[in-house]
Amino acid sequence: MKLKATIERIPGGMMIIPLFIGMILNTFWPGFLKMGGLVTSLANGSGALIAAFLLCMGAGIDLRLVPKAVKKGVTITLVNFLVGALLGIFVAKVFGANGLFGLSAIAIIAAVTNNNGGLSIALASEFGDETDVGAMAILSINDGPFFTMVALGVTGLASLPLLAFVGVLLPFVLGVILGNLDKELGSFLMKGGMVLIPFFAFSLGAGMDLHTIVRAGLPGILLGVITTFFAGIFNILADRAVGGTGISGAAASSTAGNAIVTPAAVALADPSYIPLVSVATSQIAAAVVTTAILTPILTQLVYKRFKKEKHP
């Protein structure tokens, strides 16, 4: 059986198939993932696995490529934030608190500006190069509710994103140092990076629930489409503008699982958002699942276009 070849025919298959296995188990047989022991450890271990993956991938990047990775990451992060913030503010001003087709400003900003780091890194490593992986590590600065609060004019948690950013970036930096100190060690670690993808993909999927799409309805799915394709266009253009292929921009066009808690976090700082928390949370959860399907498709399309441009 040629399982690997079959899986790789699917856009981002090595990421998507294990992710969906985890998602299906969590949706219909959640008790299986909570049996304890190594099964539960794997289901809850995405953070540790992604840290190991970043270290391995960092070991393969030449120090001369670091500035390019930083330029890509910073540019995409800023553009992604501006697109999400401006779109959310526009919807709030024009359509009011109920938003566009039921999508409130808080739902739009949280979904667009909080990217799924694990998915982005996996796609960048599959379709891009070392600088694309490095750029996705930089993008992790948008993890959490802070950027959403900034866009909504709420303050008070300024220290959180910096700490989260350092925590995510540190394994990658350590990998870069080790790989450049010893090229043989760097080569060894690089081989392990790709092997980790299906394992942390399964862990990410184990934290998702297909029922969220049903509960959120069409507005939640629409939010995922907006995040991947509308915001994705600007991310791709930003990547291309700084000399990239567009792969980093496409890979960044998803919604992170931790964005689900953003409405509640914002409401703690500003109680005026409390009435919107329930609906916005369901919509963002639906966007997480929807973008997990759409973002790999967009990334592969950009990759194919890049190959065609490079080898017409």
Phi and psi in degrees as GROMACS dihedral restraints (atoms count N, CA, C in turn):
[ dihedral_restraints ]
;  ai    aj    ak    al  type     phi  dphi    fc
    3     4     5     6     1  -101.5    20    10
    4     5     6     7     1    69.8    20    10
    6     7     8     9     1   -64.0    20    10
    7     8     9    10     1   -45.1    20    10
    9    10    11    12     1   -60.3    20    10
   10    11    12    13     1   -45.6    20    10
   12    13    14    15     1   -63.9    20    10
   13    14    15    16     1   -39.0    20    10
   15    16    17    18     1   -65.4    20    10
   16    17    18    19     1   -45.2    20    10
   18    19    20    21     1   -61.4    20    10
   19    20    21    22     1   -40.5    20    10
   21    22    23    24     1   -73.6    20    10
   22    23    24    25     1    -9.6    20    10
   24    25    26    27     1   -72.9    20    10
   25    26    27    28     1   -21.2    20    10
   27    28    29    30     1   -86.0    20    10
   28    29    30    31     1   134.7    20    10
   30    31    32    33     1   -55.1    20    10
   31    32    33    34     1   119.6    20    10
   33    34    35    36     1    64.0    20    10
   34    35    36    37     1    31.7    20    10
   36    37    38    39     1   -56.0    20    10
   37    38    39    40     1   -41.3    20    10
   39    40    41    42     1   -63.8    20    10
   40    41    42    43     1   -19.8    20    10
   42    43    44    45     1   -95.1    20    10
   43    44    45    46     1   -46.4    20    10
   45    46    47    48     1   -70.2    20    10
   46    47    48    49     1   -44.3    20    10
   48    49    50    51     1   -62.4    20    10
   49    50    51    52     1   -51.5    20    10
   51    52    53    54     1   -62.1    20    10
   52    53    54    55     1   -36.0    20    10
   54    55    56    57     1   -61.5    20    10
   55    56    57    58     1   -43.5    20    10
   57    58    59    60     1   -70.2    20    10
   58    59    60    61     1   -32.9    20    10
   60    61    62    63     1   -61.9    20    10
   61    62    63    64     1   -46.5    20    10
   63    64    65    66     1   -62.0    20    10
   64    65    66    67     1   -40.9    20    10
   66    67    68    69     1   -65.7    20    10
   67    68    69    70     1   -43.3    20    10
   69    70    71    72     1   -65.5    20    10
   70    71    72    73     1   -42.8    20    10
   72    73    74    75     1   -61.8    20    10
   73    74    75    76     1   -43.8    20    10
   75    76    77    78     1   -68.0    20    10
   76    77    78    79     1   -30.2    20    10
   78    79    80    81     1   -77.0    20    10
   79    80    81    82     1   -46.3    20    10
   81    82    83    84     1  -106.0    20    10
   82    83    84    85     1   -27.0    20    10
   84    85    86    87     1  -134.0    20    10
   85    86    87    88     1    58.5    20    10
   87    88    89    90     1   -60.4    20    10
   88    89    90    91     1   -27.5    20    10
   90    91    92    93     1   -62.9    20    10
   91    92    93    94     1   -29.4    20    10
   93    94    95    96     1   -61.5    20    10
   94    95    96    97     1   -39.1    20    10
   96    97    98    99     1   -79.1    20    10
   97    98    99   100     1    -9.4    20    10
   99   100   101   102     1  -111.0    20    10
  100   101   102   103     1    18.4    20    10
  102   103   104   105     1   -69.3    20    10
  103   104   105   106     1   -13.8    20    10
  105   106   107   108     1    95.6    20    10
  106   107   108   109     1  -176.8    20    10
  108   109   110   111     1    66.3    20    10
  109   110   111   112     1  -150.0    20    10
  111   112   113   114     1   -70.4    20    10
  112   113   114   115     1   -29.8    20    10
  114   115   116   117     1   -62.1    20    10
  115   116   117   118     1   -48.3    20    10
  117   118   119   120     1   -67.3    20    10
  118   119   120   121     1   -37.4    20    10
  120   121   122   123     1   -61.4    20    10
  121   122   123   124     1   -41.5    20    10
  123   124   125   126     1   -67.2    20    10
  124   125   126   127     1   -43.1    20    10
  126   127   128   129     1   -62.2    20    10
  127   128   129   130     1   -31.5    20    10
  129   130   131   132     1  -103.4    20    10
  130   131   132   133     1    10.4    20    10
  132   133   134   135     1  -104.0    20    10
  133   134   135   136     1    21.9    20    10
  135   136   137   138     1   -60.0    20    10
  136   137   138   139     1   -38.2    20    10
  138   139   140   141     1   -61.0    20    10
  139   140   141   142     1   -47.9    20    10
  141   142   143   144     1   -65.8    20    10
  142   143   144   145     1   -39.7    20    10
  144   145   146   147     1   -66.9    20    10
  145   146   147   148     1   -39.0    20    10
  147   148   149   150     1   -67.8    20    10
  148   149   150   151     1   -37.1    20    10
  150   151   152   153     1   -61.1    20    10
  151   152   153   154     1   -44.8    20    10
  153   154   155   156     1   -64.4    20    10
  154   155   156   157     1   -39.2    20    10
  156   157   158   159     1   -63.3    20    10
  157   158   159   160     1   -44.7    20    10
  159   160   161   162     1   -61.9    20    10
  160   161   162   163     1   -40.3    20    10
  162   163   164   165     1   -62.2    20    10
  163   164   165   166     1   -45.3    20    10
  165   166   167   168     1   -63.6    20    10
  166   167   168   169     1   -42.9    20    10
  168   169   170   171     1   -72.1    20    10
  169   170   171   172     1   -33.9    20    10
  171   172   173   174     1   -64.2    20    10
  172   173   174   175     1   -30.5    20    10
  174   175   176   177     1   -65.7    20    10
  175   176   177   178     1   -17.5    20    10
  177   178   179   180     1   -97.6    20    10
  178   179   180   181     1     2.0    20    10
  180   181   182   183     1   -98.0    20    10
  181   182   183   184     1   130.6    20    10
  183   184   185   186     1   -75.9    20    10
  184   185   186   187     1   139.5    20    10
  186   187   188   189     1   -55.1    20    10
  187   188   189   190     1   -27.7    20    10
  189   190   191   192     1   -68.3    20    10
  190   191   192   193     1   -18.1    20    10
  192   193   194   195     1   -93.0    20    10
  193   194   195   196     1    -9.4    20    10
  195   196   197   198     1   -58.0    20    10
  196   197   198   199     1   -46.9    20    10
  198   199   200   201     1   -56.4    20    10
  199   200   201   202     1   -38.4    20    10
  201   202   203   204     1   -65.3    20    10
  202   203   204   205     1   -41.5    20    10
  204   205   206   207     1   -64.2    20    10
  205   206   207   208     1   -42.2    20    10
  207   208   209   210     1   -63.8    20    10
  208   209   210   211     1   -43.7    20    10
  210   211   212   213     1   -61.3    20    10
  211   212   213   214     1   -44.5    20    10
  213   214   215   216     1   -60.8    20    10
  214   215   216   217     1   -51.6    20    10
  216   217   218   219     1   -61.2    20    10
  217   218   219   220     1   -46.3    20    10
  219   220   221   222     1   -64.7    20    10
  220   221   222   223     1   -43.4    20    10
  222   223   224   225     1   -63.5    20    10
  223   224   225   226     1   -47.9    20    10
  225   226   227   228     1   -64.8    20    10
  226   227   228   229     1   -39.8    20    10
  228   229   230   231     1   -60.1    20    10
  229   230   231   232     1   -47.5    20    10
  231   232   233   234     1   -65.4    20    10
  232   233   234   235     1   -44.8    20    10
  234   235   236   237     1   -65.6    20    10
  235   236   237   238     1   -43.2    20    10
  237   238   239   240     1   -60.3    20    10
  238   239   240   241     1   -42.9    20    10
  240   241   242   243     1   -64.0    20    10
  241   242   243   244     1   -45.8    20    10
  243   244   245   246     1   -63.7    20    10
  244   245   246   247     1   -41.8    20    10
  246   247   248   249     1   -63.2    20    10
  247   248   249   250     1   -47.4    20    10
  249   250   251   252     1   -63.5    20    10
  250   251   252   253     1   -43.6    20    10
  252   253   254   255     1   -66.5    20    10
  253   254   255   256     1   -47.4    20    10
  255   256   257   258     1   -66.2    20    10
  256   257   258   259     1   -39.5    20    10
  258   259   260   261     1   -64.5    20    10
  259   260   261   262     1   -43.7    20    10
  261   262   263   264     1   -63.7    20    10
  262   263   264   265     1   -43.8    20    10
  264   265   266   267     1   -65.0    20    10
  265   266   267   268     1   -39.8    20    10
  267   268   269   270     1   -60.6    20    10
  268   269   270   271     1   -45.6    20    10
  270   271   272   273     1   -63.0    20    10
  271   272   273   274     1   -41.7    20    10
  273   274   275   276     1   -64.2    20    10
  274   275   276   277     1   -42.5    20    10
  276   277   278   279     1   -70.9    20    10
  277   278   279   280     1   -39.7    20    10
  279   280   281   282     1   -86.7    20    10
  280   281   282   283     1   -40.1    20    10
  282   283   284   285     1  -108.9    20    10
  283   284   285   286     1    -5.9    20    10
  285   286   287   288     1    80.6    20    10
  286   287   288   289     1  -165.4    20    10
  288   289   290   291     1   -63.8    20    10
  289   290   291   292     1   -34.6    20    10
  291   292   293   294     1   -73.5    20    10
  292   293   294   295     1   -18.4    20    10
  294   295   296   297     1    76.8    20    10
  295   296   297   298     1  -167.4    20    10
  297   298   299   300     1   -92.7    20    10
  298   299   300   301     1   116.7    20    10
  300   301   302   303     1    53.7    20    10
  301   302   303   304     1    33.8    20    10
  303   304   305   306     1    87.2    20    10
  304   305   306   307     1    -0.8    20    10
  306   307   308   309     1   -91.0    20    10
  307   308   309   310     1   112.3    20    10
  309   310   311   312     1   -80.6    20    10
  310   311   312   313     1   165.0    20    10
  312   313   314   315     1   -58.5    20    10
  313   314   315   316     1   -40.8    20    10
  315   316   317   318     1   -65.1    20    10
  316   317   318   319     1   -36.7    20    10
  318   319   320   321     1   -67.4    20    10
  319   320   321   322     1   -43.8    20    10
  321   322   323   324     1   -64.9    20    10
  322   323   324   325     1   -49.0    20    10
  324   325   326   327     1   -64.7    20    10
  325   326   327   328     1   -43.8    20    10
  327   328   329   330     1   -63.5    20    10
  328   329   330   331     1   -41.9    20    10
  330   331   332   333     1   -70.2    20    10
  331   332   333   334     1   -43.1    20    10
  333   334   335   336     1   -75.3    20    10
  334   335   336   337     1   -39.0    20    10
  336   337   338   339     1   -91.7    20    10
  337   338   339   340     1    -5.0    20    10
  339   340   341   342     1  -111.2    20    10
  340   341   342   343     1   103.1    20    10
  342   343   344   345     1   -93.4    20    10
  343   344   345   346     1   148.9    20    10
  345   346   347   348     1   -75.4    20    10
  346   347   348   349     1    97.5    20    10
  348   349   350   351     1   -60.3    20    10
  349   350   351   352     1   -43.0    20    10
  351   352   353   354     1   -62.7    20    10
  352   353   354   355     1   -44.4    20    10
  354   355   356   357     1   -65.0    20    10
  355   356   357   358     1   -44.3    20    10
  357   358   359   360     1   -61.2    20    10
  358   359   360   361     1   -45.0    20    10
  360   361   362   363     1   -65.2    20    10
  361   362   363   364     1   -42.2    20    10
  363   364   365   366     1   -63.2    20    10
  364   365   366   367     1   -43.9    20    10
  366   367   368   369     1   -67.7    20    10
  367   368   369   370     1   -39.8    20    10
  369   370   371   372     1   -63.6    20    10
  370   371   372   373     1   -37.7    20    10
  372   373   374   375     1   -73.5    20    10
  373   374   375   376     1   -31.7    20    10
  375   376   377   378     1   -77.2    20    10
  376   377   378   379     1   -39.8    20    10
  378   379   380   381     1  -109.1    20    10
  379   380   381   382     1   -19.1    20    10
  381   382   383   384     1  -109.3    20    10
  382   383   384   385     1  -155.2    20    10
  384   385   386   387     1  -121.5    20    10
  385   386   387   388     1  -169.3    20    10
  387   388   389   390     1   -61.2    20    10
  388   389   390   391     1   -35.5    20    10
  390   391   392   393     1   -69.0    20    10
  391   392   393   394     1   -30.0    20    10
  393   394   395   396     1   -68.2    20    10
  394   395   396   397     1   -41.4    20    10
  396   397   398   399     1   -63.7    20    10
  397   398   399   400     1   -43.2    20    10
  399   400   401   402     1   -62.0    20    10
  400   401   402   403     1   -39.0    20    10
  402   403   404   405     1   -63.2    20    10
  403   404   405   406     1   -38.1    20    10
  405   406   407   408     1   -68.5    20    10
  406   407   408   409     1   -29.9    20    10
  408   409   410   411     1   -66.5    20    10
  409   410   411   412     1   -40.3    20    10
  411   412   413   414     1   -62.0    20    10
  412   413   414   415     1   -39.0    20    10
  414   415   416   417     1   -61.4    20    10
  415   416   417   418     1   -19.4    20    10
  417   418   419   420     1   -63.9    20    10
  418   419   420   421     1    -9.5    20    10
  420   421   422   423     1   -62.7    20    10
  421   422   423   424     1   -20.6    20    10
  423   424   425   426     1   -87.6    20    10
  424   425   426   427     1     7.4    20    10
  426   427   428   429     1   -69.5    20    10
  427   428   429   430     1   125.9    20    10
  429   430   431   432     1   104.6    20    10
  430   431   432   433     1  -179.2    20    10
  432   433   434   435     1   -83.3    20    10
  433   434   435   436     1    -5.9    20    10
  435   436   437   438     1   -61.2    20    10
  436   437   438   439     1   -48.5    20    10
  438   439   440   441     1   -62.2    20    10
  439   440   441   442     1   -35.1    20    10
  441   442   443   444     1   -63.8    20    10
  442   443   444   445     1   -41.3    20    10
  444   445   446   447     1   -66.2    20    10
  445   446   447   448     1   -39.6    20    10
  447   448   449   450     1   -60.6    20    10
  448   449   450   451     1   -46.3    20    10
  450   451   452   453     1   -63.0    20    10
  451   452   453   454     1   -32.7    20    10
  453   454   455   456     1   -89.9    20    10
  454   455   456   457     1     1.2    20    10
  456   457   458   459     1    80.0    20    10
  457   458   459   460     1    22.9    20    10
  459   460   461   462     1  -105.5    20    10
  460   461   462   463     1   139.3    20    10
  462   463   464   465     1  -124.9    20    10
  463   464   465   466     1   171.4    20    10
  465   466   467   468     1   127.8    20    10
  466   467   468   469     1   -13.1    20    10
  468   469   470   471     1  -123.5    20    10
  469   470   471   472     1    37.7    20    10
  471   472   473   474     1   -64.3    20    10
  472   473   474   475     1   -23.3    20    10
  474   475   476   477     1   -79.9    20    10
  475   476   477   478     1   -20.8    20    10
  477   478   479   480     1   -64.3    20    10
  478   479   480   481     1   -49.1    20    10
  480   481   482   483     1   -65.3    20    10
  481   482   483   484     1   -32.5    20    10
  483   484   485   486     1   -64.2    20    10
  484   485   486   487     1   -45.0    20    10
  486   487   488   489     1   -65.3    20    10
  487   488   489   490     1   -42.0    20    10
  489   490   491   492     1   -64.2    20    10
  490   491   492   493     1   -40.0    20    10
  492   493   494   495     1   -62.3    20    10
  493   494   495   496     1   -47.5    20    10
  495   496   497   498     1   -62.3    20    10
  496   497   498   499     1   -42.9    20    10
  498   499   500   501     1   -61.7    20    10
  499   500   501   502     1   -36.1    20    10
  501   502   503   504     1   -80.2    20    10
  502   503   504   505     1   -38.7    20    10
  504   505   506   507     1   -74.9    20    10
  505   506   507   508     1   -27.8    20    10
  507   508   509   510     1   -57.5    20    10
  508   509   510   511     1   -45.8    20    10
  510   511   512   513     1   -60.5    20    10
  511   512   513   514     1   -37.9    20    10
  513   514   515   516     1   -64.7    20    10
  514   515   516   517     1   -44.5    20    10
  516   517   518   519     1   -63.2    20    10
  517   518   519   520     1   -42.2    20    10
  519   520   521   522     1   -61.1    20    10
  520   521   522   523     1   -40.7    20    10
  522   523   524   525     1   -63.0    20    10
  523   524   525   526     1   -42.5    20    10
  525   526   527   528     1   -59.5    20    10
  526   527   528   529     1   -44.7    20    10
  528   529   530   531     1   -62.9    20    10
  529   530   531   532     1   -48.0    20    10
  531   532   533   534     1   -63.5    20    10
  532   533   534   535     1   -43.0    20    10
  534   535   536   537     1   -65.8    20    10
  535   536   537   538     1   -31.6    20    10
  537   538   539   540     1   -85.9    20    10
  538   539   540   541     1   -23.3    20    10
  540   541   542   543     1   -74.2    20    10
  541   542   543   544     1   -35.0    20    10
  543   544   545   546     1  -142.7    20    10
  544   545   546   547     1   103.6    20    10
  546   547   548   549     1   -61.2    20    10
  547   548   549   550     1   -34.0    20    10
  549   550   551   552     1   -66.5    20    10
  550   551   552   553     1   -41.4    20    10
  552   553   554   555     1   -65.8    20    10
  553   554   555   556     1   -39.9    20    10
  555   556   557   558     1   -59.7    20    10
  556   557   558   559     1   -43.2    20    10
  558   559   560   561     1   -63.7    20    10
  559   560   561   562     1   -39.8    20    10
  561   562   563   564     1   -63.1    20    10
  562   563   564   565     1   -46.6    20    10
  564   565   566   567     1   -67.6    20    10
  565   566   567   568     1   -37.5    20    10
  567   568   569   570     1   -57.9    20    10
  568   569   570   571     1   -39.1    20    10
  570   571   572   573     1   -62.6    20    10
  571   572   573   574     1   -32.2    20    10
  573   574   575   576     1   -76.5    20    10
  574   575   576   577     1   -22.7    20    10
  576   577   578   579     1   -60.0    20    10
  577   578   579   580     1   -50.0    20    10
  579   580   581   582     1   -65.6    20    10
  580   581   582   583     1   -31.3    20    10
  582   583   584   585     1   -65.4    20    10
  583   584   585   586     1   -29.5    20    10
  585   586   587   588     1   -75.8    20    10
  586   587   588   589     1   -18.9    20    10
  588   589   590   591     1   -54.9    20    10
  589   590   591   592     1   -55.3    20    10
  591   592   593   594     1   -62.5    20    10
  592   593   594   595     1   -26.6    20    10
  594   595   596   597     1   -73.8    20    10
  595   596   597   598     1   -45.3    20    10
  597   598   599   600     1   -77.1    20    10
  598   599   600   601     1   -21.4    20    10
  600   601   602   603     1   -65.3    20    10
  601   602   603   604     1   -43.3    20    10
  603   604   605   606     1   -59.7    20    10
  604   605   606   607     1   -43.2    20    10
  606   607   608   609     1   -63.0    20    10
  607   608   609   610     1   -41.1    20    10
  609   610   611   612     1   -62.8    20    10
  610   611   612   613     1   -44.1    20    10
  612   613   614   615     1   -63.2    20    10
  613   614   615   616     1   -33.4    20    10
  615   616   617   618     1   -66.3    20    10
  616   617   618   619     1   -11.1    20    10
  618   619   620   621     1  -101.7    20    10
  619   620   621   622     1     6.0    20    10
  621   622   623   624     1  -111.8    20    10
  622   623   624   625     1   156.7    20    10
  624   625   626   627     1  -135.4    20    10
  625   626   627   628     1   123.8    20    10
  627   628   629   630     1   -65.4    20    10
  628   629   630   631     1   -22.3    20    10
  630   631   632   633     1   -64.5    20    10
  631   632   633   634     1   -22.3    20    10
  633   634   635   636     1   -64.0    20    10
  634   635   636   637     1   -31.3    20    10
  636   637   638   639     1   -65.4    20    10
  637   638   639   640     1   -41.7    20    10
  639   640   641   642     1   -65.2    20    10
  640   641   642   643     1   -44.8    20    10
  642   643   644   645     1   -65.1    20    10
  643   644   645   646     1   -37.7    20    10
  645   646   647   648     1   -80.6    20    10
  646   647   648   649     1   -24.5    20    10
  648   649   650   651     1    70.3    20    10
  649   650   651   652     1  -161.0    20    10
  651   652   653   654     1   -61.4    20    10
  652   653   654   655     1   -38.2    20    10
  654   655   656   657     1   -57.8    20    10
  655   656   657   658     1   -38.0    20    10
  657   658   659   660     1   -66.5    20    10
  658   659   660   661     1   -40.9    20    10
  660   661   662   663     1   -66.2    20    10
  661   662   663   664     1   -41.7    20    10
  663   664   665   666     1   -59.6    20    10
  664   665   666   667     1   -38.5    20    10
  666   667   668   669     1   -61.7    20    10
  667   668   669   670     1   -39.8    20    10
  669   670   671   672     1   -65.8    20    10
  670   671   672   673     1   -39.9    20    10
  672   673   674   675     1   -64.8    20    10
  673   674   675   676     1   -42.0    20    10
  675   676   677   678     1   -61.0    20    10
  676   677   678   679     1   -44.0    20    10
  678   679   680   681     1   -63.1    20    10
  679   680   681   682     1   -46.0    20    10
  681   682   683   684     1   -76.3    20    10
  682   683   684   685     1   -47.3    20    10
  684   685   686   687     1   -96.7    20    10
  685   686   687   688     1   -41.1    20    10
  687   688   689   690     1   -73.7    20    10
  688   689   690   691     1   -57.8    20    10
  690   691   692   693     1   -65.6    20    10
  691   692   693   694     1   -31.9    20    10
  693   694   695   696     1   -60.3    20    10
  694   695   696   697     1   -36.1    20    10
  696   697   698   699     1   -59.3    20    10
  697   698   699   700     1   -44.9    20    10
  699   700   701   702     1   -69.3    20    10
  700   701   702   703     1   -37.9    20    10
  702   703   704   705     1   -62.0    20    10
  703   704   705   706     1   -43.1    20    10
  705   706   707   708     1   -64.9    20    10
  706   707   708   709     1   -44.2    20    10
  708   709   710   711     1   -62.8    20    10
  709   710   711   712     1   -38.6    20    10
  711   712   713   714     1   -63.8    20    10
  712   713   714   715     1   -43.1    20    10
  714   715   716   717     1   -61.6    20    10
  715   716   717   718     1   -46.7    20    10
  717   718   719   720     1   -64.3    20    10
  718   719   720   721     1   -34.6    20    10
  720   721   722   723     1   -64.6    20    10
  721   722   723   724     1   -26.2    20    10
  723   724   725   726     1  -104.6    20    10
  724   725   726   727     1    20.7    20    10
  726   727   728   729     1    93.7    20    10
  727   728   729   730     1     6.8    20    10
  729   730   731   732     1   -84.9    20    10
  730   731   732   733     1   178.8    20    10
  732   733   734   735     1   -91.3    20    10
  733   734   735   736     1   -13.5    20    10
  735   736   737   738     1   100.4    20    10
  736   737   738   739     1   -12.4    20    10
  738   739   740   741     1   -65.5    20    10
  739   740   741   742     1   -43.5    20    10
  741   742   743   744     1   -60.4    20    10
  742   743   744   745     1   -43.4    20    10
  744   745   746   747     1   -62.0    20    10
  745   746   747   748     1   -42.8    20    10
  747   748   749   750     1   -66.8    20    10
  748   749   750   751     1   -43.1    20    10
  750   751   752   753     1   -64.4    20    10
  751   752   753   754     1   -24.7    20    10
  753   754   755   756     1   -82.8    20    10
  754   755   756   757     1    -3.7    20    10
  756   757   758   759     1   -91.8    20    10
  757   758   759   760     1    63.8    20    10
  759   760   761   762     1  -143.5    20    10
  760   761   762   763     1   174.6    20    10
  762   763   764   765     1  -114.2    20    10
  763   764   765   766     1   130.6    20    10
  765   766   767   768     1   -77.8    20    10
  766   767   768   769     1   149.8    20    10
  768   769   770   771     1   -60.9    20    10
  769   770   771   772     1   -34.7    20    10
  771   772   773   774     1   -73.0    20    10
  772   773   774   775     1    -8.9    20    10
  774   775   776   777     1   -66.5    20    10
  775   776   777   778     1   -20.7    20    10
  777   778   779   780     1   -59.8    20    10
  778   779   780   781     1   -33.4    20    10
  780   781   782   783     1   -86.3    20    10
  781   782   783   784     1    -5.3    20    10
  783   784   785   786     1   -60.9    20    10
  784   785   786   787     1   -46.4    20    10
  786   787   788   789     1   -56.1    20    10
  787   788   789   790     1   -42.0    20    10
  789   790   791   792     1   -66.1    20    10
  790   791   792   793     1   -39.0    20    10
  792   793   794   795     1   -65.8    20    10
  793   794   795   796     1   -40.4    20    10
  795   796   797   798     1   -65.4    20    10
  796   797   798   799     1   -41.4    20    10
  798   799   800   801     1   -63.9    20    10
  799   800   801   802     1   -29.5    20    10
  801   802   803   804     1   -65.5    20    10
  802   803   804   805     1   -34.1    20    10
  804   805   806   807     1   -84.0    20    10
  805   806   807   808     1   -32.7    20    10
  807   808   809   810     1  -136.7    20    10
  808   809   810   811     1    99.4    20    10
  810   811   812   813     1   -59.9    20    10
  811   812   813   814     1   -15.5    20    10
  813   814   815   816     1   -64.7    20    10
  814   815   816   817     1   -16.5    20    10
  816   817   818   819     1   -91.0    20    10
  817   818   819   820     1    -3.7    20    10
  819   820   821   822     1   -55.3    20    10
  820   821   822   823     1   -43.7    20    10
  822   823   824   825     1   -62.5    20    10
  823   824   825   826     1   -20.3    20    10
  825   826   827   828     1   -94.0    20    10
  826   827   828   829     1    -9.5    20    10
  828   829   830   831     1   -60.9    20    10
  829   830   831   832     1   -49.4    20    10
  831   832   833   834     1   -60.3    20    10
  832   833   834   835     1   -51.9    20    10
  834   835   836   837     1   -65.9    20    10
  835   836   837   838     1   -45.9    20    10
  837   838   839   840     1   -61.6    20    10
  838   839   840   841     1   -38.0    20    10
  840   841   842   843     1   -63.5    20    10
  841   842   843   844     1   -44.6    20    10
  843   844   845   846     1   -63.6    20    10
  844   845   846   847     1   -40.8    20    10
  846   847   848   849     1   -65.9    20    10
  847   848   849   850     1   -42.2    20    10
  849   850   851   852     1   -65.4    20    10
  850   851   852   853     1   -40.4    20    10
  852   853   854   855     1   -60.6    20    10
  853   854   855   856     1   -40.1    20    10
  855   856   857   858     1   -65.4    20    10
  856   857   858   859     1   -37.2    20    10
  858   859   860   861     1   -65.8    20    10
  859   860   861   862     1   -35.3    20    10
  861   862   863   864     1   -58.6    20    10
  862   863   864   865     1   -48.3    20    10
  864   865   866   867     1   -68.9    20    10
  865   866   867   868     1   -43.8    20    10
  867   868   869   870     1   -62.3    20    10
  868   869   870   871     1   -44.7    20    10
  870   871   872   873     1   -70.9    20    10
  871   872   873   874     1   -26.3    20    10
  873   874   875   876     1   -64.0    20    10
  874   875   876   877     1   -24.6    20    10
  876   877   878   879     1   -88.7    20    10
  877   878   879   880     1   -43.9    20    10
  879   880   881   882     1   -80.7    20    10
  880   881   882   883     1   -37.0    20    10
  882   883   884   885     1   -62.3    20    10
  883   884   885   886     1   -42.3    20    10
  885   886   887   888     1   -61.2    20    10
  886   887   888   889     1   -34.7    20    10
  888   889   890   891     1   -65.1    20    10
  889   890   891   892     1   -46.4    20    10
  891   892   893   894     1   -61.8    20    10
  892   893   894   895     1   -42.9    20    10
  894   895   896   897     1   -63.0    20    10
  895   896   897   898     1   -41.9    20    10
  897   898   899   900     1   -67.6    20    10
  898   899   900   901     1   -36.0    20    10
  900   901   902   903     1   -62.0    20    10
  901   902   903   904     1   -42.7    20    10
  903   904   905   906     1   -65.8    20    10
  904   905   906   907     1   -40.9    20    10
  906   907   908   909     1   -60.6    20    10
  907   908   909   910     1   -44.4    20    10
  909   910   911   912     1   -64.1    20    10
  910   911   912   913     1   -38.5    20    10
  912   913   914   915     1   -66.4    20    10
  913   914   915   916     1   -40.2    20    10
  915   916   917   918     1   -62.0    20    10
  916   917   918   919     1   -43.9    20    10
  918   919   920   921     1   -61.7    20    10
  919   920   921   922     1   -38.3    20    10
  921   922   923   924     1   -67.1    20    10
  922   923   924   925     1   -38.3    20    10
  924   925   926   927     1   -67.6    20    10
  925   926   927   928     1   -38.5    20    10
  927   928   929   930     1   -74.4    20    10
  928   929   930   931     1   -36.4    20    10
  930   931   932   933     1  -129.2    20    10
  931   932   933   934     1    71.8    20    10
